[in-house]
């Protein structure tokens, strides 16, 4: 049985949720875009393959990474089973490969090219899982720097949800959840009052 691992890698760029895609340089589906993935190596675990692909494509591995779903054969792929993961990365920490072949690039979720291997099925499931996790986890810790303002955090939520959020309700909710705390530091904002900087109480997955 041939098993492949695919990783949906999300980030937030320019106020929009983006996903990393790879332009295929070989058949099947040469020239089309697809999610990062590949076959298991000898002696490699499924999770180990997901960690490897994440690190290969972004240069980071100490971020949120979770198994999403297991699919039977997808599209024109050669794998009998495709195990999908999804990950969240702060774009400022990533370092994409500069290869011209198998070229990686960030794409806004709302403006995707046609995808190979029925990857749109995987992506739709990953996006829904991510939205659901905003309700009961600290999942966005991987999308923000170590210290951030509540406005920056709200912008990440809005990018994921694809809609604006009431500022006062958002602040009341996230502070009340206990997933963030004040650092005692501020950041200047031009002529405005300096903004308080926050940090996550844990930069590891926490279920509320």
Secondary structure, 3 states (H helix, E strand, C coil): CCEEEEEEEEEEECCEEEEEEEECCCCCCCCCEEEEEEECCCCCCHHHHHHHHHHHHHCCCCCEEEEEEEEECCCCCCCCEEEEEEEECCHHHCCCCCCCCCCEEEEEHHHCCCECCCHHHHHHHHHHHHHHHCCCECHHHHHCCCCECHHHHHHHHHHHHCCCCCHHHHHHHHHHHCCEEEEEEEEEECCEEEEEEEEECCCCCCEC
